[in-house]
Amino acid sequence: MMRQKIRWKPIAPGKDSITVCPRCGSLNIQLSSKFDAWLMPKRYVCEDCGYVGPLVLEIDKEDQKNKKRK
């Protein structure tokens, strides 16, 4: 499933990246509240599958564009 699509590639600092849900691969994921990463640890919420947790995937924008073309 999602594990097969993932390959380790460190993102260079300063590059643009896209935050992706680790469960369904959706781009519709955001921080759960404005206090996350300030008072409390980061917690992300996916609007599509309902995932709630501290982990997300970051993908280079260039990689995302290349996937759409294929």
N, CA, C and O of each residue as an XYZ file, in Angstrom:
280
protein
N       0.832     -1.171      0.000
C       0.000      0.000      0.000
C       0.884      1.245      0.000
O       1.717      1.418     -0.890
N       0.706      2.098      0.983
C       1.438      3.354      1.025
C       2.930      3.114      1.244
O       3.762      3.880      0.758
N       3.267      2.053      1.974
C       4.660      1.764      2.265
C       5.449      1.483      0.993
O       6.638      1.795      0.921
N       4.809      0.906      0.002
C       5.478      0.598     -1.246
C       5.789      1.857     -2.048
O       6.731      1.861     -2.840
N       5.031      2.906     -1.864
C       5.220      4.139     -2.607
C       6.291      5.036     -1.995
O       6.773      5.962     -2.647
N       6.665      4.764     -0.749
C       7.589      5.627     -0.028
C       9.025      5.189     -0.275
O       9.346      4.002     -0.213
N       9.875      6.154     -0.553
C      11.301      5.893     -0.599
C      11.985      7.031      0.125
O      11.535      8.175      0.062
N      13.062      6.725      0.808
C      13.747      7.728      1.622
C      14.548      8.650      0.726
O      15.404      8.206     -0.040
N      14.261      9.939      0.830
C      15.004     10.948      0.100
C      14.956     12.209      0.946
O      13.911     12.857      1.019
N      16.058     12.571      1.586
C      16.022     13.758      2.436
C      15.715     15.010      1.622
O      16.205     15.175      0.505
N      14.910     15.877      2.190
C      14.552     17.132      1.538
C      15.577     18.187      1.918
O      15.849     18.411      3.097
N      16.135     18.824      0.916
C      17.151     19.844      1.161
C      16.514     21.050      1.845
O      15.389     21.422      1.513
N      17.212     21.662      2.790
C      16.662     22.845      3.457
C      16.370     23.962      2.459
O      17.152     24.208      1.540
N      15.265     24.618      2.646
C      14.891     25.728      1.773
C      14.072     25.306      0.565
O      13.539     26.161     -0.142
N      13.961     24.011      0.313
C      13.147     23.551     -0.813
C      11.683     23.544     -0.417
O      11.345     23.354      0.751
N      10.830     23.750     -1.384
C       9.389     23.697     -1.128
C       8.950     22.243     -1.002
O       9.378     21.380     -1.769
N       8.094     21.990     -0.028
C       7.584     20.638      0.152
C       6.084     20.676      0.376
O       5.517     21.709      0.733
N       5.455     19.533      0.161
C       4.026     19.378      0.322
C       3.797     18.398      1.471
O       4.462     17.365      1.547
N       2.868     18.715      2.355
C       2.523     17.838      3.463
C       1.434     16.875      3.011
O       0.418     17.289      2.453
N       1.655     15.571      3.260
C       0.760     14.524      2.780
C       0.366     13.620      3.942
O       1.180     13.343      4.822
N      -0.870     13.166      3.943
C      -1.363     12.245      4.967
C      -0.652     10.892      4.847
O      -0.563     10.343      3.749
N      -0.142     10.346      5.965
C       0.537      9.050      5.898
C      -0.405      7.865      5.698
O       0.043      6.794      5.289
N      -1.685      8.028      5.972
C      -2.643      6.927      5.841
C      -3.204      6.820      4.424
O      -3.196      5.740      3.835
N      -3.693      7.942      3.872
C      -4.376      7.871      2.576
C      -3.648      8.604      1.444
O      -4.023      8.463      0.280
N      -2.609      9.389      1.775
C      -1.867     10.101      0.742
C      -2.531     11.387      0.295
O      -2.131     11.958     -0.720
N      -3.530     11.859      1.018
C      -4.260     13.066      0.659
C      -3.441     14.327      0.950
O      -2.634     14.359      1.879
N      -3.663     15.347      0.151
C      -3.026     16.646      0.388
C      -3.867     17.511      1.314
O      -3.452     18.608      1.687
N      -5.040     17.028      1.684
C      -5.987     17.776      2.507
C      -5.717     17.513      3.993
O      -6.568     16.973      4.699
N      -4.520     17.904      4.461
C      -4.126     17.684      5.851
C      -3.604     18.994      6.415
O      -2.933     19.761      5.725
N      -3.923     19.238      7.682
C      -3.525     20.509      8.296
C      -3.337     20.328      9.795
O      -3.722     19.302     10.356
N      -2.742     21.328     10.445
C      -2.589     21.291     11.896
C      -3.959     21.348     12.544
O      -4.866     22.003     12.032
N      -4.112     20.658     13.681
C      -5.430     20.568     14.303
C      -5.877     21.880     14.941
O      -7.077     22.148     15.000
N      -4.946     22.706     15.419
C      -5.333     23.996     15.982
C      -4.189     24.994     15.843
O      -3.068     24.620     15.498
N      -4.473     26.240     16.108
C      -3.444     27.264     15.980
C      -2.414     27.190     17.103
O      -1.365     27.830     17.019
N      -2.697     26.422     18.148
C      -1.761     26.297     19.255
C      -0.752     25.174     19.061
O       0.210     25.067     19.821
N      -0.964     24.328     18.043
C      -0.014     23.253     17.775
C       1.342     23.853     17.419
O       1.427     24.867     16.727
N       2.386     23.215     17.900
C       3.773     23.613     17.681
C       4.128     24.885     18.442
O       5.234     25.403     18.290
N       3.227     25.388     19.244
C       3.536     26.543     20.074
C       3.446     26.131     21.539
O       4.446     26.179     22.256
N       2.278     25.734     21.984
C       2.104     25.276     23.351
C       2.128     23.755     23.461
O       2.539     23.203     24.481
N       1.690     23.093     22.415
C       1.565     21.634     22.437
C       2.317     21.053     21.243
O       2.630     21.778     20.298
N       2.608     19.754     21.275
C       3.243     19.132     20.097
C       2.334     19.218     18.872
O       1.112     19.307     18.996
N       2.943     19.190     17.700
C       2.158     19.240     16.461
C       1.230     18.040     16.378
O       1.609     16.919     16.718
N       0.008     18.291     15.921
C      -0.971     17.222     15.695
C      -1.715     17.573     14.413
O      -2.354     18.622     14.321
N      -1.628     16.701     13.443
C      -2.238     16.933     12.142
C      -3.558     16.183     12.029
O      -3.755     15.142     12.655
N      -4.464     16.737     11.212
C      -5.772     16.123     10.962
C      -5.982     16.060      9.447
O      -5.806     17.052      8.741
N      -6.363     14.871      8.962
C      -6.682     14.694      7.546
C      -8.195     14.791      7.396
O      -8.940     14.073      8.064
N      -8.636     15.664      6.535
C     -10.069     15.852      6.310
C     -10.689     14.707      5.512
O     -11.899     14.491      5.585
N      -9.877     13.973      4.751
C     -10.416     12.911      3.900
C     -10.628     11.590      4.643
O     -11.697     10.988      4.538
N      -9.609     11.130      5.401
C      -9.732      9.815      6.039
C      -9.893      9.890      7.556
O     -10.152      8.870      8.195
N      -9.746     11.074      8.143
C      -9.925     11.222      9.577
C      -8.684     10.959     10.409
O      -8.765     10.906     11.636
N      -7.528     10.791      9.761
C      -6.282     10.561     10.492
C      -5.992     11.726     11.431
O      -6.132     12.889     11.051
N      -5.586     11.409     12.659
C      -5.154     12.418     13.623
C      -3.864     11.905     14.238
O      -3.841     10.811     14.802
N      -2.789     12.679     14.139
C      -1.529     12.233     14.707
C      -0.400     13.207     14.445
O      -0.571     14.196     13.732
N       0.762     12.920     15.028
C       1.896     13.828     14.918
C       2.742     13.615     13.662
O       3.602     14.443     13.362
N       2.523     12.542     12.931
C       3.358     12.219     11.777
C       2.678     12.557     10.465
O       1.491     12.292     10.278
N       3.451     13.151      9.553
C       2.999     13.410      8.190
C       4.163     13.126      7.245
O       5.310     13.013      7.677
N       3.864     13.014      5.981
C       4.891     12.845      4.963
C       5.110     14.178      4.279
O       4.164     14.933      4.055
N       6.365     14.470      3.947
C       6.676     15.674      3.182
C       7.269     15.246      1.857
O       8.218     14.463      1.815
N       6.711     15.759      0.777
C       7.141     15.414     -0.576
C       7.568     16.688     -1.284
O       6.921     17.726     -1.143
N       8.662     16.615     -2.051
C       9.081     17.759     -2.860
C       7.991     18.093     -3.866
O       7.338     17.195     -4.399
N       7.793     19.374     -4.125
C       6.801     19.774     -5.121
C       7.163     19.227     -6.496
O       6.280     18.883     -7.282
N       8.472     19.143     -6.794
C       8.911     18.611     -8.087
C       8.524     17.153     -8.237
O       8.086     16.737     -9.310
N       8.680     16.366     -7.173
C       8.295     14.959     -7.219
C       6.797     14.806     -7.447
O       6.371     13.927     -8.197
N       5.998     15.649     -6.809
C       4.544     15.590     -6.971
C       4.148     15.908     -8.407
O       3.250     15.270     -8.958
N       4.814     16.896     -9.022
C       4.513     17.246    -10.411
C       4.873     16.099    -11.345
O       4.141     15.810    -12.292
N       6.011     15.439    -11.078
C       6.429     14.320    -11.920
C       5.454     13.157    -11.818
O       5.215     12.477    -12.816
N       4.878     12.906    -10.633
C       3.912     11.824    -10.464
C       2.646     12.107    -11.237
O       2.047     11.189    -11.797
N       2.221     13.372    -11.282
C       0.996     13.733    -12.001
C       1.167     13.531    -13.492
O       0.214     13.157    -14.176
N       2.365     13.773    -14.010
C       2.619     13.633    -15.444
C       2.585     12.175    -15.879
O       2.196     11.877    -17.008
N       2.989     11.259    -14.993
C       3.083      9.836    -15.375
C       1.762      9.181    -15.425
O       1.673      7.991    -15.729
